[in-house]
Amino acid sequence: MRQPIGRENIVEAAFRILDEAGLEGVTLRKVACSLGIRAPSLYWHFKSKQALIDAMADAMICDVARAIPAGQPWRQTLLQIAREFRLAFKARRDGARVYAGTFLATENVLRVGEASMAALAGAGAPIRFAATASMDLVYYTMGFVIEEQSWPGDGSMEALGETFMAMAEERFPHCWQARDVWSEVDFDTRFEQGLGLMLDGIERRLAATP
């Protein structure tokens, strides 16, 4: 007798399609076909594609902020959470795009938010600032990974580079002076630099808090 298909089976099937075809390729019909069932059968678990995407987004961050060392300084905690978010997004094709635009009230989301806010509140941040700074950290990481995962990684950028350099040399002097930067593709370094700038700003705000 065939075992009933549960939510976890459906989400995992959706991830397989995501990794093969990208976010646009994920449909309830394709997920149902991959499981050998009809699409209406999925409606018992997910009323729409967005509901399925929400479940996928929640599943992606199931391991984020699960092991925060006791007494760890706030800066290290936020670094850890941002890095774990990035790894979680990158683990799936279009992972950051899956998470973008979802507004979830789940234990995973609340756990991560609590860890971030507790670290900042423990350093003296007002709770409102702790909350908004925590969200900003996620937004930065999510946007960064969307760009990172969109990078073509082939010769298609070479022609753009030639056009860019020609225009910069002729008309945009500051872009020309920074030409070596545009040709670098080191996402790890760029991510850490941007993250450091955000945390420096938070640190300055904490120092100015009465």
SULGI-V333426 format. One line per field, one symbol per residue. burial: b if it has 16 or more other C-alpha atoms within 10 Angstrom, else e. A space follows every 50 residues. Layout:
BEGIN
burial->???
END
This chain:
BEGIN
burial->eeeeeeeeebbebbbbbbbeebbeebbbebbbeeeeeeeeebeeebeeee ebbbbbbbbbbeebbeebeeeeebbebbbbbbbbbbbbbbebbbbbbbbb eeeeeeebbeebbbbbbbbbbebebeeebbbebbeebbebbbebbbebbe eeeeeeeeeeeeebbeebeeeeeebbeebeeeeeeeeeeebeeebeeebe ebbeebeeee
END
